Amino acid sequence: MPVIKALLCSVTAVLVLGTAGACSGVPEAEVVEADRGTIGIALPTTTSPRWVADGESMVRQFELLGYRTELVYGEDDVKGQISQLRAMIAKRDRALVIGSIDGGALKDVLAEAAAAKIPVIAYDRLIRDTGDLGYYATFDNFRVGVMQAAHIVEALDLAEGGGTDTVELFAGSADDNNATFFFNGAMSVLRPYLDSGRLRVVSGETSFAKVATQRWDGAVAKKRMERLLAGPLAGERLDAVLSPYDGISRGVLEALKAAGYGSARKLPVITGQDAEIDSVKLIAAGEQSQTVYKDTRELAKVAVQMTNSLLTGGKPEVNDTTQYDNGVKVVPAFLLQPVNVDKSNYRRVLVDGGYYTADQLSSK
């Protein structure tokens, strides 16, 4: 037997049916590869680089375990995502991993998945109002907001007392459960300074409903910032902007620069999240102040392990069974820890950690 064929037979013995026949000269067409089935992966959009990276990571890791994958993006169209999920259910995909566009709109389609005995994992965004959700893979979302607000406190030396600094608040999309966790985490840190008068929201817009940004859209955030700059902030100094996500941060920054910040006036402290490459470059340039890095390679690994455990008779590992009540049940979750990134550590965290290359951060 040729050496190459012998090696292939020994390596694939556990993955094929009829291996003995193949190694004894049976034509290759008669060898049937073991089929672990297809995993459906439905993510919200390709407009954010992190979701593209998440999808690629999950595909790679599922395929290493022998599964096929079907990766689709809803492009922020809720009805479109529901149609994608129904198609996966009709094809009897073995499991669904869902990063939802609207976490409150999937109750009916998840009931269809449950009827077909297809388990569902919520990926980074909690799916609400359904008992047909198995597990949730995410980061410590409350802590993300705490880290963003803590950066503002430190950058403005709020704990040292003194005069009054100003801040404007931005939150994520109201249909994403994570957005409230980020906002509540941040407000748990900022509220004492707002109550004492050490920090002031000039616009007076402080409720989540007032500051939410539909679909996390940077263009929507830019328009709101432009409105604030032309109205309540006209003639006022702005010291900080609480932004929950890098795309929103960039929209805010565009509006600020068009209004003279960064040239005639000093840019405010601007937070962010996801360590998107365009925002990391802005951090390196001293324009965006901070972002929260979430290693989505590790999140993908958690989701893959959860799914594989469910399909092989195991029990997925979780580390939180209290925080994520979706309105019907408390969903068992595995929470990963986020990392604060600013100008002082972005190279060590992101380049030395292998998330980006130095060339990627230096390219235009």
BALOBA-1460 file (C-alpha; in Angstrom, 3 decimals):
// residues 364
<rec num="1" residu="m" x="0.000" y="0.000" z="0.000"/>
<rec num="2" residu="p" x="1.418" y="3.431" z="-0.871"/>
<rec num="3" residu="v" x="2.612" y="5.375" z="2.208"/>
<rec num="4" residu="i" x="0.258" y="8.321" z="1.621"/>
<rec num="5" residu="k" x="-2.783" y="6.081" z="1.388"/>
<rec num="6" residu="a" x="-1.751" y="4.222" z="4.535"/>
<rec num="7" residu="l" x="-1.460" y="7.483" z="6.452"/>
<rec num="8" residu="l" x="-4.843" y="8.682" z="5.219"/>
<rec num="9" residu="c" x="-6.453" y="5.439" z="6.289"/>
<rec num="10" residu="s" x="-5.017" y="5.602" z="9.784"/>
<rec num="11" residu="v" x="-5.920" y="9.274" z="10.285"/>
<rec num="12" residu="t" x="-9.478" y="8.978" z="8.986"/>
<rec num="13" residu="a" x="-10.359" y="5.650" z="10.517"/>
<rec num="14" residu="v" x="-12.631" y="7.202" z="13.123"/>
<rec num="15" residu="l" x="-14.317" y="9.500" z="10.619"/>
<rec num="16" residu="v" x="-15.384" y="7.134" z="7.841"/>
<rec num="17" residu="l" x="-17.635" y="4.166" z="7.378"/>
<rec num="18" residu="g" x="-16.201" y="1.139" z="5.605"/>
<rec num="19" residu="t" x="-12.612" y="2.095" z="6.355"/>
<rec num="20" residu="a" x="-11.316" y="-1.471" z="6.245"/>
<rec num="21" residu="g" x="-12.631" y="-1.874" z="2.724"/>
<rec num="22" residu="a" x="-11.029" y="1.381" z="1.616"/>
<rec num="23" residu="c" x="-7.655" y="0.337" z="2.938"/>
<rec num="24" residu="s" x="-7.883" y="-3.055" z="1.254"/>
<rec num="25" residu="g" x="-8.446" y="-1.686" z="-2.212"/>
<rec num="26" residu="v" x="-12.207" y="-0.934" z="-2.403"/>
<rec num="27" residu="p" x="-12.784" y="1.994" z="-4.836"/>
<rec num="28" residu="e" x="-12.828" y="5.365" z="-3.078"/>
<rec num="29" residu="a" x="-16.348" y="6.120" z="-4.374"/>
<rec num="30" residu="e" x="-17.649" y="3.468" z="-1.973"/>
<rec num="31" residu="v" x="-16.211" y="5.207" z="1.113"/>
<rec num="32" residu="v" x="-18.900" y="7.264" z="2.898"/>
<rec num="33" residu="e" x="-17.670" y="9.998" z="5.221"/>
<rec num="34" residu="a" x="-19.297" y="10.232" z="8.638"/>
<rec num="35" residu="d" x="-21.911" y="12.998" z="8.662"/>
<rec num="36" residu="r" x="-22.319" y="15.036" z="11.850"/>
<rec num="37" residu="g" x="-24.900" y="17.255" z="10.191"/>
<rec num="38" residu="t" x="-25.227" y="20.970" z="9.560"/>
<rec num="39" residu="i" x="-25.212" y="23.777" z="12.126"/>
<rec num="40" residu="g" x="-27.198" y="26.873" z="11.195"/>
<rec num="41" residu="i" x="-25.517" y="30.141" z="12.184"/>
<rec num="42" residu="a" x="-27.664" y="33.279" z="11.837"/>
<rec num="43" residu="l" x="-25.977" y="36.608" z="12.600"/>
<rec num="44" residu="p" x="-27.362" y="40.159" z="12.372"/>
<rec num="45" residu="t" x="-25.252" y="42.082" z="9.859"/>
<rec num="46" residu="t" x="-22.054" y="42.304" z="7.852"/>
<rec num="47" residu="t" x="-21.812" y="46.077" z="8.387"/>
<rec num="48" residu="s" x="-19.979" y="45.514" z="11.669"/>
<rec num="49" residu="p" x="-16.594" y="43.768" z="11.243"/>
<rec num="50" residu="r" x="-16.968" y="41.927" z="14.533"/>
<rec num="51" residu="w" x="-19.978" y="39.919" z="13.277"/>
<rec num="52" residu="v" x="-18.062" y="38.884" z="10.173"/>
<rec num="53" residu="a" x="-15.173" y="37.727" z="12.364"/>
<rec num="54" residu="d" x="-17.580" y="35.883" z="14.688"/>
<rec num="55" residu="g" x="-19.123" y="34.006" z="11.800"/>
<rec num="56" residu="e" x="-15.775" y="33.000" z="10.353"/>
<rec num="57" residu="s" x="-14.571" y="31.805" z="13.762"/>
<rec num="58" residu="m" x="-17.622" y="29.633" z="14.358"/>
<rec num="59" residu="v" x="-17.509" y="28.120" z="10.875"/>
<rec num="60" residu="r" x="-13.845" y="27.226" z="11.327"/>
<rec num="61" residu="q" x="-14.361" y="25.659" z="14.754"/>
<rec num="62" residu="f" x="-17.507" y="23.718" z="13.865"/>
<rec num="63" residu="e" x="-15.795" y="22.307" z="10.774"/>
<rec num="64" residu="l" x="-12.837" y="21.168" z="12.881"/>
<rec num="65" residu="l" x="-15.327" y="19.072" z="14.846"/>
<rec num="66" residu="g" x="-16.697" y="17.544" z="11.654"/>
<rec num="67" residu="y" x="-19.893" y="19.573" z="11.239"/>
<rec num="68" residu="r" x="-21.005" y="21.344" z="8.130"/>
<rec num="69" residu="t" x="-22.194" y="24.923" z="8.602"/>
<rec num="70" residu="e" x="-24.711" y="27.273" z="7.060"/>
<rec num="71" residu="l" x="-23.757" y="30.877" z="7.861"/>
<rec num="72" residu="v" x="-26.222" y="33.651" z="7.009"/>
<rec num="73" residu="y" x="-26.508" y="37.352" z="7.839"/>
<rec num="74" residu="g" x="-29.847" y="39.105" z="8.234"/>
<rec num="75" residu="e" x="-28.487" y="42.568" z="7.328"/>
<rec num="76" residu="d" x="-30.623" y="44.114" z="10.093"/>
<rec num="77" residu="d" x="-33.854" y="42.908" z="8.467"/>
<rec num="78" residu="v" x="-35.869" y="41.167" z="11.196"/>
<rec num="79" residu="k" x="-38.305" y="39.483" z="8.808"/>
<rec num="80" residu="g" x="-35.387" y="38.392" z="6.662"/>
<rec num="81" residu="q" x="-33.683" y="36.744" z="9.626"/>
<rec num="82" residu="i" x="-36.874" y="34.917" z="10.553"/>
<rec num="83" residu="s" x="-37.111" y="33.610" z="6.976"/>
<rec num="84" residu="q" x="-33.500" y="32.455" z="7.148"/>
<rec num="85" residu="l" x="-34.197" y="30.558" z="10.374"/>
<rec num="86" residu="r" x="-37.333" y="28.939" z="8.944"/>
<rec num="87" residu="a" x="-35.329" y="27.726" z="5.968"/>
<rec num="88" residu="m" x="-32.742" y="26.177" z="8.316"/>
<rec num="89" residu="i" x="-35.505" y="24.454" z="10.289"/>
<rec num="90" residu="a" x="-37.072" y="23.115" z="7.076"/>
<rec num="91" residu="k" x="-33.693" y="21.649" z="6.106"/>
<rec num="92" residu="r" x="-33.426" y="20.030" z="9.547"/>
<rec num="93" residu="d" x="-30.175" y="21.698" z="10.555"/>
<rec num="94" residu="r" x="-29.088" y="19.962" z="13.753"/>
<rec num="95" residu="a" x="-28.773" y="23.132" z="15.853"/>
<rec num="96" residu="l" x="-29.158" y="26.885" z="15.505"/>
<rec num="97" residu="v" x="-26.745" y="29.518" z="16.819"/>
<rec num="98" residu="i" x="-28.449" y="32.902" z="16.643"/>
<rec num="99" residu="g" x="-27.121" y="36.428" z="17.026"/>
<rec num="100" residu="s" x="-30.519" y="38.108" z="16.863"/>
<rec num="101" residu="i" x="-31.416" y="41.370" z="15.180"/>
<rec num="102" residu="d" x="-34.471" y="41.880" z="17.396"/>
<rec num="103" residu="g" x="-34.299" y="39.653" z="20.451"/>
<rec num="104" residu="g" x="-38.031" y="39.972" z="21.056"/>
<rec num="105" residu="a" x="-39.199" y="38.920" z="17.584"/>
<rec num="106" residu="l" x="-38.151" y="35.263" z="17.427"/>
<rec num="107" residu="k" x="-40.651" y="33.576" z="19.744"/>
<rec num="108" residu="d" x="-42.684" y="31.911" z="16.982"/>
<rec num="109" residu="v" x="-39.752" y="30.693" z="14.916"/>
<rec num="110" residu="l" x="-38.051" y="29.268" z="18.009"/>
<rec num="111" residu="a" x="-41.256" y="27.374" z="18.781"/>
<rec num="112" residu="e" x="-40.937" y="25.856" z="15.296"/>
<rec num="113" residu="a" x="-37.353" y="24.873" z="16.060"/>
<rec num="114" residu="a" x="-38.432" y="23.264" z="19.329"/>
<rec num="115" residu="a" x="-41.162" y="21.293" z="17.547"/>
<rec num="116" residu="a" x="-38.497" y="19.989" z="15.168"/>
<rec num="117" residu="k" x="-36.265" y="19.147" z="18.175"/>
<rec num="118" residu="i" x="-33.570" y="21.591" z="17.044"/>
<rec num="119" residu="p" x="-31.691" y="23.136" z="19.993"/>
<rec num="120" residu="v" x="-30.985" y="26.873" z="19.996"/>
<rec num="121" residu="i" x="-28.018" y="28.803" z="21.401"/>
<rec num="122" residu="a" x="-28.289" y="32.596" z="21.721"/>
<rec num="123" residu="y" x="-25.033" y="34.179" z="20.604"/>
<rec num="124" residu="d" x="-24.040" y="37.428" z="22.375"/>
<rec num="125" residu="r" x="-27.586" y="38.824" z="22.195"/>
<rec num="126" residu="l" x="-30.247" y="37.340" z="24.464"/>
<rec num="127" residu="i" x="-33.430" y="36.126" z="22.777"/>
<rec num="128" residu="r" x="-36.443" y="37.185" z="24.802"/>
<rec num="129" residu="d" x="-39.967" y="35.996" z="25.575"/>
<rec num="130" residu="t" x="-39.430" y="32.327" z="24.792"/>
<rec num="131" residu="g" x="-38.842" y="29.136" z="26.707"/>
<rec num="132" residu="d" x="-37.442" y="27.450" z="23.591"/>
<rec num="133" residu="l" x="-33.911" y="28.722" z="24.131"/>
<rec num="134" residu="g" x="-31.295" y="26.387" z="25.512"/>
<rec num="135" residu="y" x="-28.237" y="28.443" z="26.431"/>
<rec num="136" residu="y" x="-26.633" y="31.845" z="26.031"/>
<rec num="137" residu="a" x="-22.992" y="32.584" z="25.154"/>
<rec num="138" residu="t" x="-21.934" y="36.164" z="25.824"/>
<rec num="139" residu="f" x="-19.632" y="38.517" z="27.695"/>
<rec num="140" residu="d" x="-20.231" y="40.143" z="31.073"/>
<rec num="141" residu="n" x="-22.338" y="42.902" z="29.569"/>
<rec num="142" residu="f" x="-22.959" y="44.870" z="32.756"/>
<rec num="143" residu="r" x="-19.206" y="45.007" z="33.291"/>
<rec num="144" residu="v" x="-18.711" y="46.420" z="29.778"/>
<rec num="145" residu="g" x="-20.732" y="49.484" z="30.781"/>
<rec num="146" residu="v" x="-18.908" y="49.743" z="34.091"/>
<rec num="147" residu="m" x="-15.574" y="49.782" z="32.266"/>
<rec num="148" residu="q" x="-16.695" y="52.486" z="29.837"/>
<rec num="149" residu="a" x="-17.937" y="54.731" z="32.629"/>
<rec num="150" residu="a" x="-14.882" y="54.062" z="34.791"/>
<rec num="151" residu="h" x="-12.716" y="55.289" z="31.925"/>
<rec num="152" residu="i" x="-14.643" y="58.580" z="31.898"/>
<rec num="153" residu="v" x="-14.305" y="58.918" z="35.675"/>
<rec num="154" residu="e" x="-10.564" y="58.375" z="35.487"/>
<rec num="155" residu="a" x="-9.968" y="60.550" z="32.419"/>
<rec num="156" residu="l" x="-11.854" y="63.504" z="33.932"/>
<rec num="157" residu="d" x="-10.521" y="62.957" z="37.475"/>
<rec num="158" residu="l" x="-14.090" y="63.016" z="38.730"/>
<rec num="159" residu="a" x="-13.190" y="61.363" z="42.010"/>
<rec num="160" residu="e" x="-10.897" y="64.288" z="42.859"/>
<rec num="161" residu="g" x="-13.793" y="66.725" z="43.189"/>
<rec num="162" residu="g" x="-13.601" y="70.240" z="41.828"/>
<rec num="163" residu="g" x="-15.936" y="71.869" z="39.315"/>
<rec num="164" residu="t" x="-18.505" y="70.396" z="36.960"/>
<rec num="165" residu="d" x="-17.700" y="68.401" z="33.830"/>
<rec num="166" residu="t" x="-20.189" y="67.727" z="31.065"/>
<rec num="167" residu="v" x="-21.156" y="64.472" z="29.394"/>
<rec num="168" residu="e" x="-23.635" y="63.260" z="26.823"/>
<rec num="169" residu="l" x="-24.996" y="59.738" z="26.902"/>
<rec num="170" residu="f" x="-25.528" y="57.310" z="24.032"/>
<rec num="171" residu="a" x="-26.941" y="53.793" z="24.310"/>
<rec num="172" residu="g" x="-27.372" y="50.891" z="21.940"/>
<rec num="173" residu="s" x="-30.456" y="49.624" z="20.139"/>
<rec num="174" residu="a" x="-33.601" y="49.303" z="22.247"/>
<rec num="175" residu="d" x="-34.403" y="45.915" z="20.677"/>
<rec num="176" residu="d" x="-31.099" y="44.438" z="21.853"/>
<rec num="177" residu="n" x="-31.175" y="43.188" z="25.438"/>
<rec num="178" residu="n" x="-27.437" y="43.823" z="25.781"/>
<rec num="179" residu="a" x="-27.929" y="47.547" z="25.293"/>
<rec num="180" residu="t" x="-29.722" y="47.908" z="28.617"/>
<rec num="181" residu="f" x="-27.008" y="45.920" z="30.406"/>
<rec num="182" residu="f" x="-24.301" y="48.190" z="28.963"/>
<rec num="183" residu="f" x="-26.262" y="51.321" z="29.872"/>
<rec num="184" residu="n" x="-27.168" y="50.173" z="33.374"/>
<rec num="185" residu="g" x="-23.564" y="49.175" z="34.051"/>
<rec num="186" residu="a" x="-22.338" y="52.587" z="32.975"/>
<rec num="187" residu="m" x="-24.983" y="54.463" z="34.943"/>
<rec num="188" residu="s" x="-24.156" y="52.509" z="38.090"/>
<rec num="189" residu="v" x="-20.781" y="54.284" z="37.952"/>
<rec num="190" residu="l" x="-21.853" y="57.691" z="36.640"/>
<rec num="191" residu="r" x="-25.027" y="58.176" z="38.687"/>
<rec num="192" residu="p" x="-23.303" y="59.325" z="41.906"/>
<rec num="193" residu="y" x="-21.407" y="62.028" z="39.984"/>
<rec num="194" residu="l" x="-24.583" y="63.140" z="38.227"/>
<rec num="195" residu="d" x="-26.458" y="63.264" z="41.532"/>
<rec num="196" residu="s" x="-23.709" y="65.319" z="43.201"/>
<rec num="197" residu="g" x="-23.460" y="67.778" z="40.322"/>
<rec num="198" residu="r" x="-19.850" y="66.848" z="39.612"/>
<rec num="199" residu="l" x="-21.031" y="65.654" z="36.214"/>
<rec num="200" residu="r" x="-23.806" y="67.227" z="34.130"/>
<rec num="201" residu="v" x="-25.727" y="66.060" z="31.068"/>
<rec num="202" residu="v" x="-26.271" y="69.368" z="29.272"/>
<rec num="203" residu="s" x="-29.094" y="68.081" z="27.053"/>
<rec num="204" residu="g" x="-30.961" y="66.606" z="30.014"/>
<rec num="205" residu="e" x="-31.397" y="63.396" z="28.015"/>
<rec num="206" residu="t" x="-30.539" y="60.708" z="30.530"/>
<rec num="207" residu="s" x="-33.119" y="57.927" z="30.165"/>
<rec num="208" residu="f" x="-32.345" y="54.852" z="28.105"/>
<rec num="209" residu="a" x="-35.343" y="55.556" z="25.869"/>
<rec num="210" residu="k" x="-34.015" y="59.035" z="25.060"/>
<rec num="211" residu="v" x="-30.449" y="57.998" z="24.289"/>
<rec num="212" residu="a" x="-30.948" y="54.626" z="22.539"/>
<rec num="213" residu="t" x="-29.537" y="54.304" z="18.998"/>
<rec num="214" residu="q" x="-31.668" y="52.210" z="16.646"/>
<rec num="215" residu="r" x="-29.752" y="49.249" z="15.171"/>
<rec num="216" residu="w" x="-26.522" y="50.577" z="16.711"/>
<rec num="217" residu="d" x="-26.271" y="52.782" z="13.624"/>
<rec num="218" residu="g" x="-23.401" y="55.282" z="13.589"/>
<rec num="219" residu="a" x="-25.305" y="57.489" z="11.134"/>
<rec num="220" residu="v" x="-28.207" y="57.714" z="13.592"/>
<rec num="221" residu="a" x="-25.786" y="58.625" z="16.388"/>
<rec num="222" residu="k" x="-24.152" y="61.249" z="14.190"/>
<rec num="223" residu="k" x="-27.493" y="62.944" z="13.514"/>
<rec num="224" residu="r" x="-28.354" y="63.014" z="17.201"/>
<rec num="225" residu="m" x="-24.940" y="64.470" z="18.052"/>
<rec num="226" residu="e" x="-25.412" y="67.119" z="15.374"/>
<rec num="227" residu="r" x="-28.775" y="68.013" z="16.896"/>
<rec num="228" residu="l" x="-27.267" y="68.329" z="20.358"/>
<rec num="229" residu="l" x="-24.381" y="70.453" z="19.107"/>
<rec num="230" residu="a" x="-26.751" y="72.828" z="17.312"/>
<rec num="231" residu="g" x="-29.104" y="72.983" z="20.282"/>
<rec num="232" residu="p" x="-28.355" y="72.483" z="23.987"/>
<rec num="233" residu="l" x="-24.592" y="72.148" z="23.473"/>
<rec num="234" residu="a" x="-24.254" y="75.359" z="21.433"/>
<rec num="235" residu="g" x="-21.754" y="77.491" z="23.317"/>
<rec num="236" residu="e" x="-21.132" y="74.742" z="25.889"/>
<rec num="237" residu="r" x="-17.955" y="72.731" z="26.454"/>
<rec num="238" residu="l" x="-18.370" y="68.964" z="26.101"/>
<rec num="239" residu="d" x="-15.973" y="66.918" z="28.208"/>
<rec num="240" residu="a" x="-17.089" y="63.347" z="27.614"/>
<rec num="241" residu="v" x="-19.358" y="61.125" z="25.539"/>
<rec num="242" residu="l" x="-20.512" y="57.755" z="26.824"/>
<rec num="243" residu="s" x="-20.733" y="55.602" z="23.708"/>
<rec num="244" residu="p" x="-21.488" y="51.878" z="23.982"/>
<rec num="245" residu="y" x="-20.076" y="50.784" z="20.601"/>
<rec num="246" residu="d" x="-17.276" y="51.800" z="18.235"/>
<rec num="247" residu="g" x="-19.578" y="52.412" z="15.259"/>
<rec num="248" residu="i" x="-21.601" y="54.864" z="17.350"/>
<rec num="249" residu="s" x="-18.361" y="56.433" z="18.595"/>
<rec num="250" residu="r" x="-17.186" y="57.079" z="15.057"/>
<rec num="251" residu="g" x="-20.498" y="58.701" z="14.119"/>
<rec num="252" residu="v" x="-20.315" y="60.930" z="17.192"/>
<rec num="253" residu="l" x="-16.710" y="61.815" z="16.400"/>
<rec num="254" residu="e" x="-17.592" y="62.834" z="12.839"/>
<rec num="255" residu="a" x="-20.211" y="65.258" z="14.139"/>
<rec num="256" residu="l" x="-17.829" y="66.671" z="16.746"/>
<rec num="257" residu="k" x="-15.012" y="67.243" z="14.266"/>
<rec num="258" residu="a" x="-17.387" y="68.960" z="11.839"/>
<rec num="259" residu="a" x="-18.328" y="71.310" z="14.695"/>
<rec num="260" residu="g" x="-14.699" y="72.257" z="15.383"/>
<rec num="261" residu="y" x="-13.739" y="69.750" z="18.056"/>
<rec num="262" residu="g" x="-10.241" y="68.428" z="17.546"/>
<rec num="263" residu="s" x="-9.029" y="71.753" z="16.149"/>
<rec num="264" residu="a" x="-10.527" y="74.883" z="17.731"/>
<rec num="265" residu="r" x="-11.734" y="72.865" z="20.731"/>
<rec num="266" residu="k" x="-10.342" y="69.845" z="22.518"/>
<rec num="267" residu="l" x="-12.052" y="66.562" z="21.729"/>
<rec num="268" residu="p" x="-14.045" y="65.079" z="24.602"/>
<rec num="269" residu="v" x="-13.345" y="61.678" z="26.107"/>
<rec num="270" residu="i" x="-15.153" y="59.146" z="23.893"/>
<rec num="271" residu="t" x="-15.675" y="55.514" z="24.898"/>
<rec num="272" residu="g" x="-16.498" y="52.526" z="22.688"/>
<rec num="273" residu="q" x="-16.754" y="48.766" z="22.384"/>
<rec num="274" residu="d" x="-15.651" y="45.885" z="20.128"/>
<rec num="275" residu="a" x="-12.129" y="47.114" z="19.275"/>
<rec num="276" residu="e" x="-13.051" y="47.538" z="15.616"/>
<rec num="277" residu="i" x="-9.946" y="48.269" z="13.605"/>
<rec num="278" residu="d" x="-11.059" y="51.736" z="12.476"/>
<rec num="279" residu="s" x="-11.651" y="52.734" z="16.080"/>
<rec num="280" residu="v" x="-8.360" y="51.262" z="17.256"/>
<rec num="281" residu="k" x="-6.643" y="53.475" z="14.692"/>
<rec num="282" residu="l" x="-8.557" y="56.450" z="16.123"/>
<rec num="283" residu="i" x="-7.368" y="55.488" z="19.595"/>
<rec num="284" residu="a" x="-3.781" y="55.357" z="18.329"/>
<rec num="285" residu="a" x="-4.311" y="58.831" z="16.830"/>
<rec num="286" residu="g" x="-5.678" y="60.208" z="20.115"/>
<rec num="287" residu="e" x="-9.211" y="60.831" z="18.827"/>
<rec num="288" residu="q" x="-11.308" y="58.026" z="20.327"/>
<rec num="289" residu="s" x="-10.287" y="57.521" z="23.929"/>
<rec num="290" residu="q" x="-11.196" y="53.939" z="24.764"/>
<rec num="291" residu="t" x="-12.848" y="50.757" z="23.591"/>
<rec num="292" residu="v" x="-13.840" y="47.512" z="25.274"/>
<rec num="293" residu="y" x="-12.194" y="44.520" z="23.640"/>
<rec num="294" residu="k" x="-14.153" y="41.284" z="23.544"/>
<rec num="295" residu="d" x="-12.199" y="38.396" z="22.069"/>
<rec num="296" residu="t" x="-14.877" y="36.963" z="19.829"/>
<rec num="297" residu="r" x="-12.620" y="34.031" z="18.963"/>
<rec num="298" residu="e" x="-13.192" y="32.843" z="22.519"/>
<rec num="299" residu="l" x="-16.926" y="33.592" z="22.354"/>
<rec num="300" residu="a" x="-17.180" y="31.527" z="19.185"/>
<rec num="301" residu="k" x="-15.383" y="28.703" z="20.979"/>
<rec num="302" residu="v" x="-17.905" y="28.817" z="23.834"/>
<rec num="303" residu="a" x="-20.867" y="28.692" z="21.439"/>
<rec num="304" residu="v" x="-19.347" y="25.799" z="19.501"/>
<rec num="305" residu="q" x="-18.627" y="23.841" z="22.680"/>
<rec num="306" residu="m" x="-22.163" y="24.471" z="23.985"/>
<rec num="307" residu="t" x="-23.682" y="23.267" z="20.719"/>
<rec num="308" residu="n" x="-21.451" y="20.211" z="20.461"/>
<rec num="309" residu="s" x="-22.240" y="19.242" z="24.062"/>
<rec num="310" residu="l" x="-25.973" y="19.405" z="23.375"/>
<rec num="311" residu="l" x="-25.627" y="17.263" z="20.252"/>
<rec num="312" residu="t" x="-23.395" y="14.635" z="21.834"/>
<rec num="313" residu="g" x="-25.347" y="14.061" z="25.026"/>
<rec num="314" residu="g" x="-23.286" y="16.301" z="27.276"/>
<rec num="315" residu="k" x="-24.211" y="19.316" z="29.384"/>
<rec num="316" residu="p" x="-22.837" y="22.711" z="28.330"/>
<rec num="317" residu="e" x="-20.623" y="24.486" z="30.829"/>
<rec num="318" residu="v" x="-22.140" y="27.679" z="32.282"/>
<rec num="319" residu="n" x="-21.013" y="30.213" z="34.880"/>
<rec num="320" residu="d" x="-24.170" y="32.307" z="35.281"/>
<rec num="321" residu="t" x="-27.661" y="31.083" z="36.125"/>
<rec num="322" residu="t" x="-29.185" y="34.269" z="37.557"/>
<rec num="323" residu="q" x="-28.699" y="37.377" z="35.397"/>
<rec num="324" residu="y" x="-30.383" y="36.603" z="32.104"/>
<rec num="325" residu="d" x="-34.138" y="36.370" z="32.607"/>
<rec num="326" residu="n" x="-35.667" y="36.572" z="29.133"/>
<rec num="327" residu="g" x="-39.218" y="37.078" z="30.402"/>
<rec num="328" residu="v" x="-40.083" y="33.385" z="30.365"/>
<rec num="329" residu="k" x="-37.050" y="31.694" z="31.893"/>
<rec num="330" residu="v" x="-33.629" y="32.442" z="33.310"/>
<rec num="331" residu="v" x="-31.333" y="31.340" z="30.516"/>
<rec num="332" residu="p" x="-28.146" y="29.567" z="31.654"/>
<rec num="333" residu="a" x="-25.164" y="31.457" z="30.278"/>
<rec num="334" residu="f" x="-21.427" y="31.421" z="29.963"/>
<rec num="335" residu="l" x="-19.953" y="34.895" z="30.436"/>
<rec num="336" residu="l" x="-16.518" y="35.846" z="29.151"/>
<rec num="337" residu="q" x="-14.633" y="38.814" z="30.580"/>
<rec num="338" residu="p" x="-14.097" y="41.983" z="28.509"/>
<rec num="339" residu="v" x="-10.828" y="43.969" z="28.475"/>
<rec num="340" residu="n" x="-10.393" y="47.734" z="28.634"/>
<rec num="341" residu="v" x="-8.264" y="49.105" z="25.755"/>
<rec num="342" residu="d" x="-6.856" y="52.609" z="25.365"/>
<rec num="343" residu="k" x="-3.763" y="54.251" z="23.915"/>
<rec num="344" residu="s" x="-1.545" y="52.870" z="26.680"/>
<rec num="345" residu="n" x="-2.201" y="49.170" z="26.016"/>
<rec num="346" residu="y" x="-3.781" y="48.640" z="22.590"/>
<rec num="347" residu="r" x="-0.584" y="47.211" z="21.073"/>
<rec num="348" residu="r" x="0.001" y="44.781" z="23.917"/>
<rec num="349" residu="v" x="-3.611" y="43.581" z="24.033"/>
<rec num="350" residu="l" x="-4.504" y="43.536" z="20.347"/>
<rec num="351" residu="v" x="-1.230" y="43.069" z="18.468"/>
<rec num="352" residu="d" x="0.725" y="40.946" z="20.936"/>
<rec num="353" residu="g" x="-2.486" y="38.993" z="21.563"/>
<rec num="354" residu="g" x="-2.734" y="38.165" z="17.868"/>
<rec num="355" residu="y" x="-6.091" y="39.849" z="17.215"/>
<rec num="356" residu="y" x="-4.592" y="42.317" z="14.730"/>
<rec num="357" residu="t" x="-1.191" y="42.654" z="13.095"/>
<rec num="358" residu="a" x="0.910" y="45.793" z="13.396"/>
<rec num="359" residu="d" x="0.540" y="46.244" z="9.633"/>
<rec num="360" residu="q" x="-3.262" y="46.218" z="9.896"/>
<rec num="361" residu="l" x="-3.191" y="49.024" z="12.451"/>
<rec num="362" residu="s" x="-0.721" y="51.099" z="10.467"/>
<rec num="363" residu="s" x="-2.496" y="50.792" z="7.114"/>
<rec num="364" residu="k" x="-4.795" y="53.561" z="5.911"/>
